Amino acid sequence: MLTPEEKHFYEENGYLLKKHLVPLDWIAQVKQEIEGIHERMAAQPPEGVTVSWEVYDDPAKPKRIKQLMHSETVSPALNRILRGDAMLDIVEALIGPDISLYHSKLLLKAAHDGTSIPWHQDYAYWKRDDNHPLMINCQLAIDEATLENGCIQYVPGSHKWGLQEHERKKQTFGVFLPGHYREREDAVAVEMEAGDGVFFNSLIIHGSAPNTSRKDRRMNTFAYNVTGNSLTQCREALRGKEI
């Protein structure tokens, strides 16, 4: 569970880094299960898995995944992690005991070729007539995440600003704040080791720079919803009342 100091930090800043959230042997299993995933998904993605690809000006570049939705179906280890007590105890401390899965997705920012994630608020994607910004995300580091390979960045306290006006385009991560991605002086970069997890509010402004390094920056994001907060957005109840 969270300490009072951790809960206060989350409430004030909109995000919270938890070191060593997942054991390294579990992370090693995830790495094994997603080995060669770019090539496997290019050949034949499994039923129910949705893949979005990086878009390059150079057609000779190999196909690289930008995001893969329903990642728990391609990695049993990710499926175990998303429903484990280490994860759900923290989610419960932040949004209460009625927890449902919204989605699980891999963000595979490949070495040299992984492009930026524009500044955005998740609720800009998730807002419906029948829900509220109660959802929470946990981004799990599969590899070390640094400034050089495009670690996630947050604007602390921006979850208190309300939903901002976003631009929209027909592309992956096509809902974004004006300017798409640029350096921000008010942003904090959260560097992570493999197995660390960062929890964040659905209204906090966040994004990440391109991967300019020789190392992949693979992460998985687990999104959780309060059961009953827009039922159509919940895949299954993990704790509390059943849908």
QUICORMO-V211153 format. One record per residue. N is the residue number from 1. RES is the residue in three letters. SS is DSSP state (helix for helix, strand for strand, loop for the rest). PHI is phi in whole degrees, 0 to 359 (none if undefined). D_LAST is the distance of its C-alpha to the last C-alpha in Angstrom with 2 decimals. Layout:
n: [N N]
res: [RES RES]
ss: [SS SS]
phi: [PHI PHI]
d_last: [D_LAST D_LAST]
This chain:
n: [1 2 3 4 5 6 7 8 9 10 11 12 13 14 15 16 17 18 19 20 21 22 23 24 25 26 27 28 29 30 31 32 33 34 35 36 37 38 39 40 41 42 43 44 45 46 47 48 49 50 51 52 53 54 55 56 57 58 59 60 61 62 63 64 65 66 67 68 69 70 71 72 73 74 75 76 77 78 79 80 81 82 83 84 85 86 87 88 89 90 91 92 93 94 95 96 97 98 99 100 101 102 103 104 105 106 107 108 109 110 111 112 113 114 115 116 117 118 119 120 121 122 123 124 125 126 127 128 129 130 131 132 133 134 135 136 137 138 139 140 141 142 143 144 145 146 147 148 149 150 151 152 153 154 155 156 157 158 159 160 161 162 163 164 165 166 167 168 169 170 171 172 173 174 175 176 177 178 179 180 181 182 183 184 185 186 187 188 189 190 191 192 193 194 195 196 197 198 199 200 201 202 203 204 205 206 207 208 209 210 211 212 213 214 215 216 217 218 219 220 221 222 223 224 225 226 227 228 229 230 231 232 233 234 235 236 237 238 239 240 241 242 243]
res: [MET LEU THR PRO GLU GLU LYS HIS PHE TYR GLU GLU ASN GLY TYR LEU LEU LYS LYS HIS LEU VAL PRO LEU ASP TRP ILE ALA GLN VAL LYS GLN GLU ILE GLU GLY ILE HIS GLU ARG MET ALA ALA GLN PRO PRO GLU GLY VAL THR VAL SER TRP GLU VAL TYR ASP ASP PRO ALA LYS PRO LYS ARG ILE LYS GLN LEU MET HIS SER GLU THR VAL SER PRO ALA LEU ASN ARG ILE LEU ARG GLY ASP ALA MET LEU ASP ILE VAL GLU ALA LEU ILE GLY PRO ASP ILE SER LEU TYR HIS SER LYS LEU LEU LEU LYS ALA ALA HIS ASP GLY THR SER ILE PRO TRP HIS GLN ASP TYR ALA TYR TRP LYS ARG ASP ASP ASN HIS PRO LEU MET ILE ASN CYS GLN LEU ALA ILE ASP GLU ALA THR LEU GLU ASN GLY CYS ILE GLN TYR VAL PRO GLY SER HIS LYS TRP GLY LEU GLN GLU HIS GLU ARG LYS LYS GLN THR PHE GLY VAL PHE LEU PRO GLY HIS TYR ARG GLU ARG GLU ASP ALA VAL ALA VAL GLU MET GLU ALA GLY ASP GLY VAL PHE PHE ASN SER LEU ILE ILE HIS GLY SER ALA PRO ASN THR SER ARG LYS ASP ARG ARG MET ASN THR PHE ALA TYR ASN VAL THR GLY ASN SER LEU THR GLN CYS ARG GLU ALA LEU ARG GLY LYS GLU ILE]
ss: [loop loop loop helix helix helix helix helix helix helix helix helix helix loop strand strand strand strand loop loop loop loop loop helix helix helix helix helix helix helix helix helix helix loop loop loop helix helix helix helix helix helix helix helix loop loop loop loop loop strand strand strand strand loop loop loop loop loop loop loop loop loop loop loop strand strand strand strand strand loop helix helix helix loop loop helix helix helix helix helix helix helix loop loop helix helix helix helix helix helix helix helix helix helix helix loop loop loop strand strand strand strand strand strand strand strand strand strand strand loop loop loop loop loop loop loop strand strand strand strand loop helix helix helix helix helix loop loop loop loop loop loop loop loop loop strand strand strand strand strand strand loop loop loop strand loop loop loop loop loop loop strand strand strand strand loop loop helix helix helix loop loop loop loop loop loop strand strand loop loop loop loop loop loop strand strand loop loop loop loop loop loop loop loop loop loop strand strand strand loop loop strand loop loop loop loop strand strand strand strand strand loop loop loop loop strand strand strand loop loop loop loop loop loop loop loop strand strand strand strand strand strand strand strand strand strand loop loop loop loop helix helix helix loop loop strand strand strand strand loop loop loop loop]
phi: [none 264 282 303 293 292 297 296 299 298 296 278 256 91 210 206 271 246 288 54 294 238 300 293 290 291 297 298 293 301 301 296 288 256 302 68 292 300 290 296 288 293 285 192 292 295 299 92 263 246 244 245 256 298 247 240 286 269 291 279 293 293 292 229 285 270 213 229 276 67 294 294 276 255 222 302 294 296 298 292 296 294 248 280 297 303 280 288 297 289 301 297 295 261 233 102 279 269 244 234 279 271 195 229 216 273 242 253 280 293 307 70 252 287 271 289 253 292 296 197 247 301 295 296 277 267 297 226 293 248 221 232 283 263 292 221 240 234 259 260 277 271 243 299 246 230 300 291 257 89 296 290 231 234 259 302 82 290 291 269 272 81 287 271 286 249 274 224 222 276 200 297 53 271 242 207 285 307 100 60 226 203 294 236 289 268 265 244 277 252 280 222 261 304 96 284 225 238 262 210 290 286 252 286 282 209 184 204 279 296 271 257 260 267 244 297 236 270 221 236 250 254 252 241 235 285 304 98 272 67 300 292 269 259 277 197 278 258 211 76 294 282 291]
d_last: [24.89 26.65 29.97 30.60 32.75 30.08 27.57 30.44 31.31 27.81 27.70 31.18 31.09 27.53 27.59 28.29 29.90 29.20 32.03 31.66 27.86 27.84 30.75 33.25 33.11 29.46 30.61 33.44 31.11 29.16 32.57 33.63 30.57 31.00 34.79 36.17 32.85 34.65 36.85 34.22 31.93 35.02 35.95 32.65 29.14 26.61 24.27 21.17 23.08 24.38 27.60 29.49 33.12 35.60 38.13 41.76 45.08 46.66 45.69 47.18 44.54 42.18 38.61 36.33 32.54 31.42 27.67 25.59 21.90 19.54 22.13 20.15 21.06 24.75 24.92 23.59 24.79 22.62 19.58 20.71 21.42 18.13 16.30 19.41 20.09 22.77 20.36 17.32 19.73 21.13 17.93 16.88 20.38 20.04 16.65 15.44 13.35 9.75 10.12 8.60 11.22 12.76 15.74 18.64 22.09 25.68 28.32 31.60 34.40 37.31 40.68 42.99 40.77 37.43 37.36 36.13 32.67 33.37 32.67 29.35 26.36 22.96 21.61 24.25 22.30 18.79 19.61 18.13 18.72 15.23 14.94 17.15 18.81 16.63 16.04 18.28 20.11 22.02 24.94 26.38 30.07 31.03 34.61 36.62 35.91 39.02 40.50 42.40 39.47 37.18 35.07 32.39 33.79 32.37 33.88 33.40 32.26 31.41 27.80 29.52 31.14 28.24 27.33 30.61 31.92 31.31 33.29 31.72 33.15 32.11 31.96 29.78 28.99 30.34 29.02 31.35 33.52 37.15 39.29 36.67 37.74 40.74 41.66 40.64 42.61 39.71 37.44 37.08 36.90 34.75 36.48 34.62 35.47 33.55 30.69 30.35 27.17 26.98 24.00 24.11 22.81 21.57 24.68 27.36 29.94 30.42 32.09 34.42 37.91 39.04 39.79 43.57 43.93 44.54 41.29 37.81 35.08 31.96 28.73 25.03 22.56 19.03 16.88 13.96 11.84 10.56 6.78 7.05 10.40 10.62 7.40 9.95 11.08 8.36 9.32 7.37 6.33 9.93 10.32 9.34 6.55 3.81 0.00]
